[in-house]
Amino acid sequence: HSFGEEEFKAMKKDAYLINTARGAIVDELALYRALKEGWIAGAALDVMEKEPPDLNSPLLKLDKLIITPHISYYSEESYAELKTKAAQAVLDVLKGELPKAIVNPQVVKER
């Protein structure tokens, strides 16, 4: 975890944690304690360690937490851009080029 009790205690009391990256970044027990004890002001999670979350999770009972189901990226603009970039990646491959946004080009072997 990148965020545990030590990190939450070091944050300002009016800070908000927003995680749209990966659930494993945040220790959810530490987040619960941070919110319950007032170490931070609030949090918003679009990802969680376990998805879907356990309905008995104490996090779900907190008023200082907003949880969304992997939709924080969504807007009309981002959805249109997503389709455009996907189409461009297909065109790049058909032209024998690597897509511009390829994450791991080292795994692509030359033919």
N, CA, C and O atoms as a MOPAC input file, in Angstrom:
PM7 MOZYME 1SCF
protein

 N      0.83000 1    -1.19700 1     0.00000 1
 C      0.00000 1     0.00000 1     0.00000 1
 C      0.87000 1     1.25500 1     0.00000 1
 O      1.89500 1     1.31500 1     0.67900 1
 N      0.44900 1     2.24100 1    -0.76300 1
 C      1.13900 1     3.53200 1    -0.74500 1
 C      0.57200 1     4.43700 1     0.34200 1
 O      1.25600 1     5.34200 1     0.82100 1
 N     -0.68500 1     4.19000 1     0.73500 1
 C     -1.32200 1     4.98100 1     1.78000 1
 C     -1.74800 1     4.06000 1     2.90900 1
 O     -2.64600 1     3.23100 1     2.75800 1
 N     -1.07900 1     4.22700 1     4.04900 1
 C     -1.40400 1     3.49100 1     5.26000 1
 C     -1.55400 1     4.48300 1     6.40100 1
 O     -1.63500 1     5.69000 1     6.17300 1
 N     -1.58900 1     3.98400 1     7.61200 1
 C     -1.78800 1     4.85800 1     8.77200 1
 C     -0.75800 1     5.97400 1     8.84500 1
 O     -1.10800 1     7.12500 1     9.10600 1
 N      0.49800 1     5.64700 1     8.61700 1
 C      1.56200 1     6.65100 1     8.71300 1
 C      1.32100 1     7.80400 1     7.73700 1
 O      1.46900 1     8.97300 1     8.09300 1
 N      0.95000 1     7.46000 1     6.50900 1
 C      0.72100 1     8.49700 1     5.48900 1
 C     -0.50800 1     9.33400 1     5.83000 1
 O     -0.48900 1    10.55400 1     5.67000 1
 N     -1.58100 1     8.68500 1     6.30000 1
 C     -2.78600 1     9.43700 1     6.65400 1
 C     -2.52900 1    10.37200 1     7.83200 1
 O     -3.02400 1    11.49900 1     7.84600 1
 N     -1.76500 1     9.91900 1     8.81000 1
 C     -1.45200 1    10.77200 1     9.96100 1
 C     -0.60700 1    11.97400 1     9.55400 1
 O     -0.67100 1    13.02100 1    10.19900 1
 N      0.18600 1    11.83500 1     8.49100 1
 C      1.04400 1    12.93100 1     8.02500 1
 C      0.27500 1    13.96100 1     7.19400 1
 O      0.77500 1    15.06100 1     6.95800 1
 N     -0.92300 1    13.61800 1     6.75400 1
 C     -1.71000 1    14.53300 1     5.91900 1
 C     -2.37900 1    15.60000 1     6.78500 1
 O     -2.56500 1    15.41600 1     7.98800 1
 N     -2.73500 1    16.71200 1     6.15400 1
 C     -3.46800 1    17.75900 1     6.86100 1
 C     -4.87400 1    17.26300 1     7.18200 1
 O     -5.42900 1    16.44000 1     6.45400 1
 N     -5.43800 1    17.75900 1     8.25900 1
 C     -6.76600 1    17.31700 1     8.68000 1
 C     -7.86200 1    17.71800 1     7.69500 1
 O     -8.94600 1    17.13400 1     7.70200 1
 N     -7.58600 1    18.71800 1     6.84400 1
 C     -8.58800 1    19.12300 1     5.85200 1
 C     -8.31600 1    18.50900 1     4.47400 1
 O     -8.90000 1    18.92800 1     3.47500 1
 N     -7.42000 1    17.51100 1     4.43200 1
 C     -7.07100 1    16.85400 1     3.16300 1
 C     -8.12600 1    15.81900 1     2.77200 1
 O     -8.81400 1    15.24100 1     3.61400 1
 N     -8.22000 1    15.61500 1     1.46700 1
 C     -9.09000 1    14.57600 1     0.90600 1
 C     -8.23800 1    13.62400 1     0.08200 1
 O     -7.37600 1    14.06000 1    -0.68100 1
 N     -8.47300 1    12.34100 1     0.23000 1
 C     -7.80000 1    11.33500 1    -0.58200 1
 C     -8.72900 1    10.97400 1    -1.73900 1
 O     -9.90300 1    10.66800 1    -1.52900 1
 N     -8.19900 1    11.00900 1    -2.95500 1
 C     -8.95400 1    10.59200 1    -4.13600 1
 C     -8.14300 1     9.51100 1    -4.83100 1
 O     -6.99500 1     9.73700 1    -5.21400 1
 N     -8.74200 1     8.33400 1    -4.99300 1
 C     -8.05000 1     7.23100 1    -5.66300 1
 C     -8.86200 1     6.75700 1    -6.86100 1
 O     -9.94100 1     6.18300 1    -6.71500 1
 N     -8.32100 1     7.01100 1    -8.04700 1
 C     -8.90500 1     6.49600 1    -9.28600 1
 C     -7.92700 1     5.54900 1    -9.97200 1
 O     -8.15500 1     5.14500 1   -11.11200 1
 N     -6.84600 1     5.19300 1    -9.29200 1
 C     -5.77600 1     4.39800 1    -9.90800 1
 C     -5.98700 1     2.90300 1    -9.68300 1
 O     -6.53100 1     2.21800 1   -10.55000 1
 N     -5.57100 1     2.40400 1    -8.55200 1
 C     -5.66100 1     0.98000 1    -8.21700 1
 C     -6.06800 1     0.84100 1    -6.75300 1
 O     -5.61900 1     1.60500 1    -5.89900 1
 N     -6.91000 1    -0.12700 1    -6.47800 1
 C     -7.38100 1    -0.33900 1    -5.11800 1
 C     -6.27900 1    -0.65700 1    -4.13500 1
 O     -6.34600 1    -0.25900 1    -2.97200 1
 N     -5.26200 1    -1.37400 1    -4.59100 1
 C     -4.18300 1    -1.80300 1    -3.69800 1
 C     -3.32200 1    -0.65000 1    -3.19500 1
 O     -2.51000 1    -0.84500 1    -2.29100 1
 N     -3.48000 1     0.53100 1    -3.75200 1
 C     -2.70200 1     1.69000 1    -3.31100 1
 C     -3.07800 1     2.10400 1    -1.89300 1
 O     -2.23900 1     2.60400 1    -1.14300 1
 N     -4.33400 1     1.89400 1    -1.52900 1
 C     -4.84500 1     2.37400 1    -0.24200 1
 C     -5.14100 1     1.20000 1     0.69000 1
 O     -5.86100 1     0.27000 1     0.32700 1
 N     -4.57900 1     1.25700 1     1.88600 1
 C     -4.92100 1     0.30700 1     2.94200 1
 C     -6.29300 1     0.73100 1     3.46200 1
 O     -6.41500 1     1.74700 1     4.14700 1
 N     -7.31800 1    -0.04400 1     3.13900 1
 C     -8.68100 1     0.36700 1     3.46300 1
 C     -8.96100 1     0.39000 1     4.95900 1
 O     -9.76700 1     1.20000 1     5.41600 1
 N     -8.32200 1    -0.47300 1     5.72500 1
 C     -8.49500 1    -0.41500 1     7.18100 1
 C     -7.89900 1     0.87700 1     7.73200 1
 O     -8.47100 1     1.50300 1     8.62400 1
 N     -6.74700 1     1.26700 1     7.19400 1
 C     -6.12100 1     2.52600 1     7.61800 1
 C     -6.97400 1     3.71300 1     7.17600 1
 O     -7.09700 1     4.69300 1     7.91000 1
 N     -7.56500 1     3.63200 1     5.98300 1
 C     -8.44400 1     4.70800 1     5.51000 1
 C     -9.65500 1     4.82800 1     6.42100 1
 O    -10.04900 1     5.93300 1     6.79400 1
 N    -10.23700 1     3.70900 1     6.77500 1
 C    -11.38400 1     3.72900 1     7.68900 1
 C    -11.00500 1     4.43700 1     8.98700 1
 O    -11.72400 1     5.31700 1     9.46100 1
 N     -9.88700 1     4.04600 1     9.54400 1
 C     -9.43600 1     4.65700 1    10.80700 1
 C     -9.16300 1     6.15100 1    10.62400 1
 O     -9.51100 1     6.95900 1    11.48500 1
 N     -8.53500 1     6.51400 1     9.49600 1
 C     -8.22300 1     7.92400 1     9.22700 1
 C     -9.49200 1     8.76300 1     9.14900 1
 O     -9.53300 1     9.88400 1     9.65600 1
 N    -10.51700 1     8.22400 1     8.51800 1
 C    -11.78100 1     8.95800 1     8.40300 1
 C    -12.52500 1     8.97700 1     9.73200 1
 O    -13.06600 1    10.01000 1    10.12900 1
 N    -12.55400 1     7.86300 1    10.40500 1
 C    -13.26900 1     7.74400 1    11.67900 1
 C    -12.64500 1     8.62600 1    12.75900 1
 O    -13.35400 1     9.23100 1    13.56300 1
 N    -11.30000 1     8.69400 1    12.77300 1
 C    -10.60700 1     9.45000 1    13.81400 1
 C    -10.28000 1    10.88200 1    13.40200 1
 O     -9.67400 1    11.62300 1    14.17600 1
 N    -10.67500 1    11.28000 1    12.19300 1
 C    -10.48500 1    12.66100 1    11.76400 1
 C     -9.07900 1    13.01600 1    11.32800 1
 O     -8.71100 1    14.19100 1    11.33300 1
 N     -8.28300 1    12.02200 1    10.94900 1
 C     -6.93200 1    12.32300 1    10.46200 1
 C     -7.00600 1    13.06700 1     9.13500 1
 O     -6.15600 1    13.91100 1     8.85000 1
 N     -8.02000 1    12.76000 1     8.31500 1
 C     -8.27000 1    13.47900 1     7.05600 1
 C     -9.75600 1    13.82400 1     6.99600 1
 O    -10.56700 1    13.25600 1     7.72800 1
 N    -10.10100 1    14.76100 1     6.11600 1
 C    -11.47900 1    15.24500 1     6.04900 1
 C    -12.41500 1    14.32000 1     5.28400 1
 O    -13.60400 1    14.24500 1     5.59600 1
 N    -11.89200 1    13.61700 1     4.29100 1
 C    -12.76400 1    12.75700 1     3.49900 1
 C    -11.99400 1    12.02500 1     2.42700 1
 O    -10.78300 1    12.19000 1     2.27500 1
 N    -12.73200 1    11.20300 1     1.67800 1
 C    -12.09800 1    10.42500 1     0.61300 1
 C    -13.11300 1    10.10400 1    -0.47100 1
 O    -14.32100 1    10.07600 1    -0.23500 1
 N    -12.58600 1     9.86200 1    -1.67100 1
 C    -13.39000 1     9.40700 1    -2.80100 1
 C    -12.62500 1     8.27500 1    -3.47200 1
 O    -11.45100 1     8.42000 1    -3.81400 1
 N    -13.30000 1     7.15100 1    -3.65400 1
 C    -12.66900 1     5.97900 1    -4.25700 1
 C    -13.43900 1     5.54700 1    -5.49800 1
 O    -14.65600 1     5.37100 1    -5.45100 1
 N    -12.73700 1     5.38000 1    -6.59100 1
 C    -13.33100 1     4.79700 1    -7.78800 1
 C    -12.86100 1     3.35600 1    -7.94100 1
 O    -13.35600 1     2.62300 1    -8.79700 1
 N    -11.91600 1     2.95800 1    -7.12100 1
 C    -11.36700 1     1.60100 1    -7.10900 1
 C    -11.20600 1     1.16900 1    -5.65800 1
 O    -10.97900 1     1.99200 1    -4.77100 1
 N    -11.32800 1    -0.13000 1    -5.43100 1
 C    -11.16800 1    -0.66300 1    -4.08300 1
 C    -10.32500 1    -1.92900 1    -4.14100 1
 O    -10.15000 1    -2.52700 1    -5.20200 1
 N     -9.80700 1    -2.32600 1    -2.98500 1
 C     -8.98400 1    -3.53800 1    -2.93000 1
 C     -9.77300 1    -4.75900 1    -3.39000 1
 O     -9.25000 1    -5.59300 1    -4.12900 1
 N    -11.00400 1    -4.86700 1    -2.96500 1
 C    -11.86200 1    -5.98500 1    -3.36200 1
 C    -13.08200 1    -5.39500 1    -4.05700 1
 O    -13.78200 1    -4.55000 1    -3.50000 1
 N    -13.32300 1    -5.84800 1    -5.27300 1
 C    -14.47500 1    -5.34600 1    -6.01900 1
 C    -15.30700 1    -6.51300 1    -6.51600 1
 O    -14.76500 1    -7.47200 1    -7.06400 1
 N    -16.61000 1    -6.44100 1    -6.33100 1
 C    -17.31500 1    -5.41100 1    -5.57800 1
 C    -16.95900 1    -5.50100 1    -4.09600 1
 O    -16.55500 1    -6.55600 1    -3.60500 1
 N    -17.11200 1    -4.39100 1    -3.39900 1
 C    -16.74500 1    -4.40100 1    -1.97800 1
 C    -17.70800 1    -5.26500 1    -1.16500 1
 O    -18.86100 1    -5.47100 1    -1.54200 1
 N    -17.20400 1    -5.75600 1    -0.05500 1
 C    -18.03400 1    -6.50100 1     0.88400 1
 C    -19.09900 1    -5.54600 1     1.42400 1
 O    -18.76900 1    -4.47000 1     1.92200 1
 N    -20.35800 1    -5.92900 1     1.33100 1
 C    -21.43900 1    -5.04900 1     1.77900 1
 C    -21.39900 1    -4.78700 1     3.27800 1
 O    -22.05900 1    -3.86700 1     3.76100 1
 N    -20.64200 1    -5.57400 1     4.01200 1
 C    -20.48900 1    -5.36000 1     5.45400 1
 C    -19.26900 1    -4.51200 1     5.79100 1
 O    -18.96600 1    -4.30600 1     6.96600 1
 N    -18.56900 1    -4.02100 1     4.77800 1
 C    -17.37600 1    -3.20900 1     5.01700 1
 C    -17.74600 1    -1.96100 1     5.80800 1
 O    -18.70000 1    -1.26500 1     5.46000 1
 N    -17.00100 1    -1.67700 1     6.86500 1
 C    -17.29300 1    -0.46600 1     7.64500 1
 C    -17.11100 1     0.81300 1     6.82600 1
 O    -17.70400 1     1.84100 1     7.15200 1
 N    -16.30100 1     0.76200 1     5.77000 1
 C    -16.12000 1     1.94100 1     4.91400 1
 C    -17.44200 1     2.40700 1     4.31900 1
 O    -17.67000 1     3.60800 1     4.17200 1
 N    -18.31000 1     1.46400 1     3.97800 1
 C    -19.57200 1     1.80500 1     3.32200 1
 C    -20.53300 1     2.55400 1     4.23700 1
 O    -21.53100 1     3.10600 1     3.77200 1
 N    -20.24700 1     2.57600 1     5.50400 1
 C    -21.12000 1     3.24200 1     6.47100 1
 C    -20.67600 1     4.67300 1     6.79200 1
 O    -21.33300 1     5.37100 1     7.56400 1
 N    -19.56700 1     5.10400 1     6.20100 1
 C    -19.01600 1     6.42500 1     6.51600 1
 C    -19.60700 1     7.51900 1     5.63000 1
 O    -19.73600 1     7.34900 1     4.41700 1
 N    -19.96100 1     8.63500 1     6.24800 1
 C    -20.47800 1     9.78400 1     5.49800 1
 C    -19.37300 1    10.56900 1     4.80200 1
 O    -19.64800 1    11.32500 1     3.87000 1
 N    -18.13800 1    10.40200 1     5.23500 1
 C    -17.01400 1    11.16300 1     4.67800 1
 C    -16.38500 1    10.48500 1     3.46400 1
 O    -15.29700 1    10.87100 1     3.03700 1
 N    -17.05700 1     9.48100 1     2.90400 1
 C    -16.50200 1     8.71200 1     1.79600 1
 C    -17.49800 1     8.61600 1     0.65000 1
 O    -18.67200 1     8.30600 1     0.85200 1
 N    -17.00900 1     8.88600 1    -0.55700 1
 C    -17.79500 1     8.68900 1    -1.77600 1
 C    -17.14400 1     7.55000 1    -2.54600 1
 O    -15.92900 1     7.54000 1    -2.74400 1
 N    -17.95800 1     6.58600 1    -2.98100 1
 C    -17.45300 1     5.45800 1    -3.76700 1
 C    -18.20700 1     5.40800 1    -5.08900 1
 O    -19.43600 1     5.46000 1    -5.11800 1
 N    -17.45400 1     5.30600 1    -6.18400 1
 C    -18.05300 1     5.15000 1    -7.50700 1
 C    -17.53400 1     3.85300 1    -8.12800 1
 O    -16.42300 1     3.42500 1    -7.81500 1
 N    -18.32200 1     3.21800 1    -9.00600 1
 C    -17.92700 1     1.93000 1    -9.58200 1
 C    -17.15900 1     2.04800 1   -10.89800 1
 O    -17.69100 1     1.73300 1   -11.96200 1
 N    -15.92600 1     2.49400 1   -10.82300 1
 C    -15.07000 1     2.61200 1   -12.01800 1
 C    -15.67100 1     3.51200 1   -13.09100 1
 O    -15.55400 1     3.21900 1   -14.28100 1
 N    -16.30600 1     4.59100 1   -12.68800 1
 C    -16.90000 1     5.48900 1   -13.68200 1
 C    -16.38600 1     6.91300 1   -13.56800 1
 O    -16.92100 1     7.81500 1   -14.21400 1
 N    -15.37100 1     7.13000 1   -12.76900 1
 C    -14.91000 1     8.51100 1   -12.56800 1
 C    -14.29500 1     9.11300 1   -13.82000 1
 O    -14.20300 1    10.33600 1   -13.93400 1
 N    -13.87100 1     8.27200 1   -14.76500 1
 C    -13.29000 1     8.78100 1   -16.01200 1
 C    -14.35700 1     9.35800 1   -16.92700 1
 O    -14.04400 1    10.13800 1   -17.82700 1
 N    -15.60800 1     8.98900 1   -16.71100 1
 C    -16.62500 1     9.20900 1   -17.73400 1
 C    -17.06300 1    10.66500 1   -17.87400 1
 O    -17.40200 1    11.34000 1   -16.90300 1
 N    -17.04100 1    11.10700 1   -19.10400 1
 C    -17.69200 1    12.33800 1   -19.55300 1
 C    -17.92400 1    12.12800 1   -21.04100 1
 O    -17.30000 1    11.25500 1   -21.64300 1
 N    -18.78500 1    12.89100 1   -21.62800 1
 C    -19.02200 1    12.77400 1   -23.07300 1
 C    -17.70900 1    12.96100 1   -23.83200 1
 O    -17.43000 1    12.24600 1   -24.79500 1
 N    -16.90600 1    13.93100 1   -23.38600 1
 C    -15.64500 1    14.22700 1   -24.05800 1
 C    -14.65100 1    13.06700 1   -23.93900 1
 O    -14.01000 1    12.68600 1   -24.91800 1
 N    -14.53100 1    12.51300 1   -22.73100 1
 C    -13.56200 1    11.42600 1   -22.55000 1
 C    -13.99300 1    10.17500 1   -23.30800 1
 O    -13.14700 1     9.44600 1   -23.82500 1
 N    -15.28300 1     9.92000 1   -23.37900 1
 C    -15.76500 1     8.74700 1   -24.10900 1
 C    -15.50400 1     8.90000 1   -25.60600 1
 O    -15.10100 1     7.94100 1   -26.26500 1
 N    -15.73000 1    10.09200 1   -26.14300 1
 C    -15.44800 1    10.34400 1   -27.56100 1
 C    -13.94900 1    10.20300 1   -27.83500 1
 O    -13.55500 1     9.61200 1   -28.84000 1
 N    -13.11800 1    10.74200 1   -26.94700 1
 C    -11.66400 1    10.65400 1   -27.12400 1
 C    -11.19000 1     9.20300 1   -27.03200 1
 O    -10.29100 1     8.79700 1   -27.76900 1
 N    -11.78200 1     8.43200 1   -26.14500 1
 C    -11.43600 1     7.02000 1   -26.00200 1
 C    -11.67400 1     6.27200 1   -27.31300 1
 O    -10.83000 1     5.48900 1   -27.74700 1
 N    -12.81300 1     6.51300 1   -27.93500 1
 C    -13.12300 1     5.84300 1   -29.20800 1
 C    -12.17400 1     6.29600 1   -30.31100 1
 O    -11.73600 1     5.48300 1   -31.12500 1
 N    -11.85500 1     7.58200 1   -30.34500 1
 C    -10.94200 1     8.10600 1   -31.36200 1
 C     -9.55000 1     7.50100 1   -31.21100 1
 O     -8.94000 1     7.09000 1   -32.19900 1
 N     -9.04700 1     7.44500 1   -29.98500 1
 C     -7.71000 1     6.88600 1   -29.74900 1
 C     -7.66200 1     5.38800 1   -30.03900 1
 O     -6.65200 1     4.88900 1   -30.53400 1
 N     -8.73200 1     4.67200 1   -29.73900 1
 C     -8.76800 1     3.23900 1   -30.04200 1
 C     -8.73500 1     3.02000 1   -31.55100 1
 O     -8.01800 1     2.14500 1   -32.03700 1
 N     -9.50600 1     3.80900 1   -32.28900 1
 C     -9.51200 1     3.68600 1   -33.75200 1
 C     -8.13900 1     4.02700 1   -34.32400 1
 O     -7.67600 1     3.36200 1   -35.25100 1
 N     -7.48400 1     5.05400 1   -33.78500 1
 C     -6.15600 1     5.43200 1   -34.26500 1
 C     -5.14400 1     4.32000 1   -33.99800 1
 O     -4.27200 1     4.06400 1   -34.82900 1
 N     -5.25500 1     3.66100 1   -32.84900 1
 C     -4.35000 1     2.55400 1   -32.53100 1
 C     -4.52200 1     1.40900 1   -33.53000 1
 O     -3.53800 1     0.79700 1   -33.94600 1
 N     -5.75000 1     1.12100 1   -33.91000 1
 C     -6.00100 1     0.07600 1   -34.90900 1
 C     -5.38000 1     0.46900 1   -36.24400 1
 O     -4.73600 1    -0.35200 1   -36.89800 1
 N     -5.57100 1     1.71700 1   -36.64900 1
 C     -4.97600 1     2.19500 1   -37.90300 1
 C     -3.45400 1     2.10100 1   -37.86600 1
 O     -2.83300 1     1.69200 1   -38.84700 1
 N     -2.85400 1     2.47600 1   -36.74500 1
 C     -1.39400 1     2.38800 1   -36.60500 1
 C     -0.92000 1     0.95600 1   -36.83000 1
 O      0.03300 1     0.72500 1   -37.57400 1
 N     -1.57500 1     0.00300 1   -36.19500 1
 C     -1.18400 1    -1.40200 1   -36.32900 1
 C     -1.35500 1    -1.86900 1   -37.77200 1
 O     -0.49600 1    -2.57400 1   -38.30200 1
 N     -2.45100 1    -1.48300 1   -38.40700 1
 C     -2.67400 1    -1.88600 1   -39.79800 1
 C     -1.61600 1    -1.31100 1   -40.73800 1
 O     -1.33500 1    -1.88700 1   -41.78900 1
 N     -1.03200 1    -0.17800 1   -40.35900 1
 C      0.04500 1     0.42700 1   -41.15900 1
 C      1.41600 1    -0.14000 1   -40.78100 1
 O      2.43500 1     0.28500 1   -41.32500 1
 N      1.44000 1    -1.09400 1   -39.85800 1
 C      2.70500 1    -1.68700 1   -39.43600 1
 C      3.44400 1    -0.86900 1   -38.39600 1
 O      4.63300 1    -1.09200 1   -38.16800 1
 N      2.77700 1     0.05900 1   -37.77000 1
 C      3.39200 1     0.91500 1   -36.74700 1
 C      2.90900 1     0.49700 1   -35.35900 1
 O      1.85600 1    -0.12400 1   -35.20900 1
 N      3.69800 1     0.85100 1   -34.35900 1
 C      3.24300 1     0.64900 1   -32.98900 1
 C      2.26100 1     1.75600 1   -32.62700 1
 O      2.45800 1     2.90400 1   -33.02400 1
 N      1.22200 1     1.43600 1   -31.89100 1
 C      0.32200 1     2.49400 1   -31.42000 1
 C      1.09700 1     3.49500 1   -30.55900 1
 O      2.03200 1     3.11600 1   -29.85400 1
 N      0.71200 1     4.75600 1   -30.61600 1
 C      1.42800 1     5.80800 1   -29.88000 1
 C      1.34300 1     5.63300 1   -28.36400 1
 O      2.26500 1     6.01200 1   -27.64200 1
 N      0.25300 1     5.06800 1   -27.88900 1
 C      0.04500 1     4.96200 1   -26.44400 1
 C      0.37100 1     3.57600 1   -25.90000 1
 O     -0.12000 1     3.20200 1   -24.83500 1
 N      1.18800 1     2.81400 1   -26.61100 1
 C      1.51200 1     1.46600 1   -26.13700 1
 C      2.29900 1     1.55800 1   -24.82900 1
 O      3.24100 1     2.34100 1   -24.70800 1
 N      1.90000 1     0.75500 1   -23.86900 1
 C      2.48500 1     0.81400 1   -22.53300 1
 C      3.78100 1     0.01800 1   -22.43600 1
 O      4.71000 1     0.42300 1   -21.73700 1
 N      3.84500 1    -1.10600 1   -23.12900 1
 C      4.99700 1    -1.99300 1   -22.99900 1
 C      5.55500 1    -2.37800 1   -24.37400 1
 O      5.43600 1    -3.53300 1   -24.78400 1
 N      6.15800 1    -1.43000 1   -25.08300 1
 C      6.65000 1    -1.72300 1   -26.43200 1
 C      7.73800 1    -2.80000 1   -26.46200 1
 O      7.96600 1    -3.41000 1   -27.50600 1
 N      8.40900 1    -3.04000 1   -25.34000 1
 C      9.48100 1    -4.02900 1   -25.30200 1
 C      8.97100 1    -5.45100 1   -25.55600 1
 O      9.76500 1    -6.33000 1   -25.89200 1
 N      7.67900 1    -5.69400 1   -25.40600 1
 C      7.17400 1    -7.05000 1   -25.62000 1
 C      6.79900 1    -7.31200 1   -27.07700 1
 O      6.53300 1    -8.45100 1   -27.46000 1
 N      6.78000 1    -6.26600 1   -27.87500 1
 C      6.44300 1    -6.42300 1   -29.28500 1
 C      7.70200 1    -6.84300 1   -30.03200 1
 O      8.71600 1    -6.14600 1   -30.00400 1
 N      7.62500 1    -7.97500 1   -30.69200 1
 C      8.79100 1    -8.49200 1   -31.41300 1
 C      8.74300 1    -8.03600 1   -32.86100 1
 O      7.68200 1    -7.98100 1   -33.48200 1
 N      9.91000 1    -7.71300 1   -33.37700 1
 C     10.02600 1    -7.34700 1   -34.79300 1
 C      9.79100 1    -8.57700 1   -35.64300 1
 O     10.20700 1    -9.67900 1   -35.28300 1
 N      9.13200 1    -8.39400 1   -36.75700 1
 C      8.91000 1    -9.51100 1   -37.68800 1
 C      9.80100 1    -9.36600 1   -38.86800 1
 O      9.77100 1   -10.20300 1   -39.77100 1

